[in-house]
Every structure is written in structure tokens, then in C-alpha cells.
Amino acid sequence: MRKTFNAATVSSRELAGALERTTISRRGLLGGVLSASAVFGLAACGGGSGTVPGKQNSVAGGGGAEAYKGPNVELAFWNGLTGGDGPVMRKIISRFNDEHANIKVSMTAIAWADYFQKLPATVSNGKAPDIGLMHNSDLATNAARQVISPLDDVAKALNLTKDDFSSIAWDGGLYQGKRYGIPLDIHPAGLFYNKNVMAKAGLDPNKPPTTGAELLAMLDKLKAAGVQGWWVSPLTVNDPVISGTLVYQYGGKMVNDDGLTVGWGDEPGVKAITFLKDLVDKGYSPANAGAGSDFVSFSNDKSAFFLGGPWNTTPLSAIKKLSYGAVPVPNIGGTQATWAGSHQFVLPRQIKPDENKAIASRVFVNWISQQSLNWADAGMVPARNQVRDSAGFKQKGLVNQFAKELDYIHFVPPIPGVADVDAEWVTATSNAMLGKQPIAQALSEGAQRANKILAANKKKYG
């Protein structure tokens, strides 16, 4: 988890947020490509600045391992937490501020699409925030474009190693052998099930499907009871939480590890989209389901299932009449796999670094990483092993279901511009779902265009 945000490409959780379901619009998957003017601005300001792009700068204060003892500082923390996860983060920050009299952190939440447009511009004009949050899928692009600074000093000072974190999240903070992100969480896809709807169809509401066969059998029983059990929309199946998870299960990848080709242009992608289209063609979903309808129908007790990320637990739990649960994604395609992402702390590059702020920023990142148990209240799986293994995490409810998937989650590879191919996936899946092209043709042609983009990016970034 890019391109300019628009109604045709927004993900289901973003549309649901637009429909006044607090939260969901958390990733802004299709927003965030840095504008050309911003990139040129960054290149232009490289010389004569107070920091050398891509070079590790020595910072006093033990990289955040030691307490900050300097004068009062105010730190700006930018992120895209505009949904139900935002209030959770603000509560954590408030606690940090209470415990650190000489540091005040102010959080600004900006829709992810806008965030990735604004951040490089603020770096180029010397007004960058002190701390940022970024998805693993965006980190390499912003590192290559010199928007963020290396954090090797933080990891070294805190004695952080891969053994302290989920290995995939730890590696997700690397680009070209340097650390640019300190992992906060992992957020995999899961299957949400509506207990009220299941019970009305004669299904046991306490026995959700754990296999693809069980899921399809339940959809048949729901259909017989007059319930369309899983609503899908041609406008939002492009969300990697949904279709990406199925591509992985059918043996493909959204982008192959070499970063030169996509892995959805042939059989895995065809099978994934065929499964989703069959939900419509076989009457498990309305033919005219709108964008965001999976979440909305589920929350209104009109459907039984949908694939979504753990951030959905916050808004769903706020609906008092709703009785629901979540489990790991059933094995639909033959391979136990699921899409996942990770939030990573980053430090935007400063044209005129302030050493006091640099130290205080690292203290904040260190502290909040250690306090990530509280971040699980937003539905996110903590990246730190020690936090996940704690008794406190076991009391955090449904997020524990998502933590069960960590052994088989998938990230896109850490290559600059990896999200530039998203538009081709959106076009291909839309054409296939709407019947404008045969599924195999739509995906094959889309993959050819996507591969050209990846090849061009390879030349651009090296």
C-alpha cells in the first residue's frame, strides 16, 4: 500500500469512511505519487543543505536510547491516520507528552493521498515535519527521492535487531541496505463475519468458515435463505486487501521479488478475479454493488462476510447493534497466504537540522515503539515480538486473530515506484469485472503495461 485519489479507484474502506463510517480510509492505497515538481525541488535543494541526502547523520542523545535533557521543543508528527485509528494514536501521544515535560508532540493527520503529495514539498522548502509515519510499500520510493533520512543510528543505539520484530516488518524498513523505517505494526487481511446474518440463515454464528470450501458452502446456504452473503464491487476489488490476498493464495504476487514484473498477469490473477466475479455471477453479491458496499452491507446486517484489514475492528465495534467476529482468511486458492502492510516510523529529511529536535524525535520513536501494545487498540498487530507475546496483547480481542497470520503474510518488494503499477491493476480488474474484456485478456494486457512501468522505474532509480 500512489496515484491521484478519485472515486473510481478508492478502496472499500475509504469509501465506507466517505459514507460516514468512521475509520476505514486508512491507507489511501491509490494516492501518494510524488509530484514531478516536488521531486525536482528535492533535487535542487540537495546542495548546500544542512544534511546530505542518503547519508547517516550523527545525532547526540544515543539515538533515542537516552532521555532528552535539552530545552523545550515542539515536534510535528504527520501521518495518514484519518480514521478510527487516529484517536488511538492521539491518546498515545497525549500520554507521551504527559511523561515528557520538555517535549510536546503535535499530530497532524492528512489523508494518505494528500500526505504523500505534501510531504516532499515540505522537505524541499525546509518545512518538513519532524516525524512521519509511512507504509512499507511507500518507504523505498521516499528514500530514493530523498524525502526521508536513514535511521541506522536509532536501531544501533537501541540495540534493535530482527530478533526484536516480525522479520518481514523489520526488513520492510530497509532500502539498499540502510534502515529508513522503524516498524510499528503489521496489518494483514482477515475475514469478517456477521453473526446476526449467519444466524438468520441457520448457520452457527460461532463457527465461521476456516476453509474456502466451508465459505462457499455457507454462501450457498445464505443464498438459499435470500441473503447475498458477500458483496463485491467492480470498483473496489482492486484493493490488494481483497484481490491481492487471493492472488497470493493462487500462487502469484502483486509485484515479483525482482521488481521487474508483476505476478498477476496470468493464471494466479485470472483465478483470483474469476473467484470474485463468480461471487456476482452466482448471486452471492448484487450485480450493481457500489464502491464500499462490502463494509456498508456488512455493518447494516445485509451481508455475512467481507475481506478487510484489522483497522475495521474500530468502526465496527462502535456499531452497538452489530454482532461480528474476525478470523484469518480461509485458504480459498490453495496456498495459505494473505496480503499485509506495515506502518513504519520515518524521519523526514531536514534542510536545516535542529539537533534538539532530532534527539527528541528519536526519543519519541523509541518510546512509542515500546508502547505499541496500546496501538493494538486501533486493531493493529504490534511489530515488536515482546509486545505480541505479552499477556496484555492476549487481552486485546480480535486483533489476536490477525496476529495468527504472521507466518504467511506478503509485502510488495521494497523497490522505488512499486505503487506506480497500481493504476494498471485497477484498470485491468475493472475491465474484467464489468465484462468489458475477458478476464485473461484484461489482466495480460494490464500486466504488459505494468511491466513497462517497472522497467522504466528500474532505469530511473537504478
N, C-alpha and C positions, 0 to 999 in steps of 0.2 A: 502496500500500500503504500503536479502531473498536468493533465490538460485543463483548459478553461472549464469551469463549472457550468453546466447547463442542465435543464430539466430532463433532457433525453438520456443523459449518461449518469445521473446521480444514483447512488446506491440506495438499496431499500431502507437502510437505517437512516440515511439522510432525508429521504422523502418522508419517512414517518415522523422525523423531527419537524419537518416543514408542516406536517399535519397536526402540529401541536402535541406530539408525543415527546415529552422532554427527553433529551439524550440523543440517541442513535446517530446523529450526524457527527460522528466522532473522527472518522478518518479522512473524509474528503478525498476519496481514492483517486478521483479524476481531476483533481486540481493541484496546482503547485509547480508547473514547469516554470523555471526562472525565465523571466523575460529577457529578450536579447539586449535591451538597453541596460538592464541590471547587470548582466554578465559583462558587457563592455565596460560598465562603470567599475566593476570589481577589478578588471584587468588594468584599467587606467590608474587606479589608486594603489596598485601594488608597490610602486617605487616610492620611497620617502616616507612610508607609513611607519608607525611605531612598532609594528610587528611584521615578521617575514612570513608570507603565506606558506603553509605547509610545514613550517619549522617549529619544533618544540621550543617553547619559551620557558625559561627558568622562572619559577614563581616561588617566593618565600612562603613560609607557613606550612610546610610539609604537605603540599598538595591537598590540603583539606583535612589531613590527619590530626592537626593540632587546632586548638581553639583559636578563634580570631580575637586578637587583643588590640586591634587598631582603633582608629576613630570611628564614629558612627557612619555607616554607609547605607544607602538605599539601592537595592538591586531590582532590576526589571527582569521578570521571568515571563517569556512568551511561550504560548502553546496553542494547540487547536482544540482544547477541551471545552467545547461549547455546549455539550450535552449534559447528561446526568452525572458524568464523571467530574465535571468542573467543580461543583460544590464540594465533592470529596477532597479534591486537591486543595481547594481554598481552606478547608478545615485543617488539613495537614500543615499548610503554610502558616496559618494563624498560630498553631502550636509552636512551630519553629520560631516565629517572631517573639512569642512569649518567653521562650527559653534562651533567646539571644538578644540581649538588650541593645547591643551595638550594631545589629544587622536588621534591616527591615526589607522584606521581600514583597514586592507588589506583583501580582499576577495579572496578565492581560491575555484573555482567551480570544482567539481570532479563528474563524472558520479555516480549516486546513488549506483550502484552495487559496484563500487570500493570504494566509500566513506565508506560504511558500512564494508568493509574489512580493510580499512586503519585506521579508527578512533580508534578501540580498541587497535590496535598495538601501535599507538602513545600514548595512555593513559598508556599502560603497560611500555613503555620505557621513560616516563616522558616528552614527546614532544607533548602533546596534544594541539590542537588549543584552544584559549581562549573562543570562542563562536561557537556554531553549530546550524544547522537547521535540523529538523528531522520530519518525518511524524508521525502522531499519532499512526499509526499501527506499528511503529518501536520503539516507546518510551518505552513500558514496557519491551521489550527484552533487551534494552540497560541499562535500570535502574536496572533490575535484574542482569545483568552481570557487574554492577558497572562501566559502561563506562561514565555515566553522573551523575551529582550531584543534590541533592534536591534544589528547588528554592522557598521554602516556605517563606524565608526571603524577597525575592523580592516581592512576592504577598502581604505580610503583610505590608511591608514598603510603597508600592504604593497604599495601600488600595484597591487592586483589589479583586473583588468578582465575582461570577457567573452572577450577575446582569449587569456587565460591558460587558459581552461577550455572543455570542451564547452559550447556555448551553452545547450543545454537544461538541463544541470545547473546552470549559473550562474543562469539565470532561475528554476530551481526553488528557489533560496534567497531569493526575493523575495516580499514580501507588501505590497500597497498602496504600492509604490514604495520600501519600506525593505528593507534586507537583514537577514534573520534567520538565514540559514544560510550557512556556508562549505562548498562541496561537496567531498566526499572521493572519491566514486566514482560510477559508473553500473553498474547490474547488469541487463542485458537478458535476455530468454528466449533459449534456444538449443535445438537438437535434439541429444539424447544418443543415441549408437548403440553397441550391444553387438557387438563384433567376433566373439566366440565364437559367439553365436547366429546372426549373419549367415552365418558360415562353415558352420555345421551345415546351413543351409537352401540352401547352394550359392550364396550371394551373395558378392561380393567384399568382404571386411571393410575394405578400404582405399578403397572407393568408396561413401561414404554418400550418401543422396539429397540432391540440391540443388534439386529442384523438387517440387511437390505430386504431379505425375504419377509421378515416379520413386518417391516414397514409397509411393504406393498400389500401384504395380506390385510393389514389394518386399514389402509386406504380403500381397499375393496369393500370392507365392512362399513366404513364410513359412507362410501358412495351408495351402498345399498340402503343406508338409513337416511339418504337425502342430503348428506353433508359432503361438500367438496373439501377434502381434508388438508390439501397443501396448495395454497395459492401461489402462482408464479406469474411474473410479468415479463414480456419480451424486453421491456425497457431496463430491467434490473437484474436479469440472470447473469449479466456480465460481471457482477460483483464477485470478486475472487473468493469471498467467503462461501458463496454458493457454488458457482460453476468451477472455480479454481479447485475447491475441495474435491469435486468429482473428477476433474482432470487428473489430479494426483492419484485418486483411487483407481482410475483406469490405467495407470501406469505412465502418464505423461507429466509434464511440468509446464508451468506458465512461461518460464524462460529457462532454457537449459543451462547447465552449470558453466559452460564455456562462455556464456553471454553473447554468443553469436547467432543463436537461433532460438525460436520459441518451440515449445513442446506440445502445442495444441492443434497443430495443423493437419494431423492425420487421425489415426484410429482412436487414441485416448480422448481427444477433443470431440470427435464425432460421437463417441459413445456417451460422453458427458452431456452434450447438448441434446442428443436423442432422448436420454432419460428425462431431461427437463421438459422437452417438447411433448413427450408422451404423457406427462402429468396433465397437460392441457388437452391433448388429443383424446385421451382416455377418460376425460371428465373428472379428474381429481382436482382440477383447477378451472375456474371460469376462463373462457377464451379471451375475455376482454379485461382481465385483471390489470389494474393500473399500477404504476410505479409505487412501491411502498406498501402494496396491498397484502403482502405476506405478514408483515408486522401488524397492520391495522386489523385485518380479518382475525388474526390470532387473538389480539387483545380485546376484540369485540365478541369473542366466543362464536365465531363463524367458521373457523378452521382449526385443525388439530395440531399441525406441525409446521415448522419452518427452520431453515438453517440460519444461524446467526452467531455473532460473537458474544463474549461474556458481558460486554457493556450493556447488552439488552436487559440484564437482570435488574439494573437500577430502575429504569422506567416501568418495566413490567411489574415489579414489586410494589410500585406506587399505585397500581390499579387495584383497589381494595376488593372488587368483586371477582378478580381473576384468580384462578387456581391453576398453577402451572408448575412445570419442572424442566430440567435440562439434563441431558446425558451426552456422552461422547457421540460423535457422528457414527451411525451404523456403517458397517462395511457394505456399501452399495456396489462398488465397482470391482471388487476382488482383491484390493490392497487396502489394508488398514492405514489410512492416511488422512490428513486434513491440512487445510491452509492455516497459517498463523502469521502474526506480526508481533512486533516488539516496540514499545516506547523506549527511546534512549535519550539520556541527558546529553546535551551538547553545549559547548561554549562558543557562541558566535565570535568571529574574528573582530578584534577591536583595532581601529586605526590609531587611536591614542590610548594605549592601555593604562588603566589605573590599578596599581599594584594592590591597594587595599581592597578594591572591588574584586580583583582576580582571586585573592586569598579567600575572601568572604564567599564568593561564588562556589569555590571548591568545598568550603565547609558546608554549604547548603546541600550540594550534590551528595556529599558523603553522608550527611545526617539523614536526608530524605530516603536515600537508598537503604539505610539501616532501618528506617521506619516504614518500609514498604508493606508491612503487614496491614497497616491502616489503608493503604491503597487498594487492597483486596476488597474493601467496601464498595469500590466502583466496579467490581466484577472482574478485575484484572488478576491474573496469576503472577505473583511476585517472581522476579527473575532470580533472586537470591535463594540458594538451596536451603540455607539455615532458616529462613523465614517460612518457606513452604513446608519444612519438616517440623515446624513448631506446633505445639498444642493449640496455640491461638489460631493458626490458619485452619486447623481442622474444624474450628467452630464458625467458619465464615460461610457455611452453607453451600450454595450451588457452584461457587467458583471452584470448589474441590473437584467437581465433575470435569471441568475443563482441564484441571491440572493432571488428570489421568491420561491425557493425550500427548504429553510432552515427549514421549519416546518416538512418536511418529509424525510430528509436525513438519511442515515445509515452509521455508522462506524463499523468496526470489533471491538470486545471487547478488552479491554486493558489487554491482557494476554501475558506473555513472550513466544516467539516462535510461535506466531499466524500465521506468514507467512510460517512456515515450511510445512504447508499443501498445499501451492500453487502448488507445483510440481504435486501433485495428481490431482488437478483440471485441470492443463494443460494437463496431460496425458489423463484424462477422456474425456475432451471436444474434444481433438484432435481425439481420437479413435471414438467418436460419430460422429463428423462432417465428418470424412473421410470414415465412413461406416465400420470401422474395427470391431465394436461391435454395437449391438442395443443400442440406447441412454440410456434406463433404466438400462441395464446391465453395461454399461461403467461407469455410474455415481454411481451406487450402489457399484460396486467393488472399485471404487476410493474412495468413502466415507468411506468404511470399512478400507482401508489403512490409510486414513487421520485421522480417529478416533483413531487408534492405536498410531499415532504420537502425537496427542493431549494428550492421556492418559500417554504416556511416558514423555511428557513435564511437565505434572502435577506433576509427581514424581520427575523430575529433578529440577524444580523450586520451588516446594512446593505450 
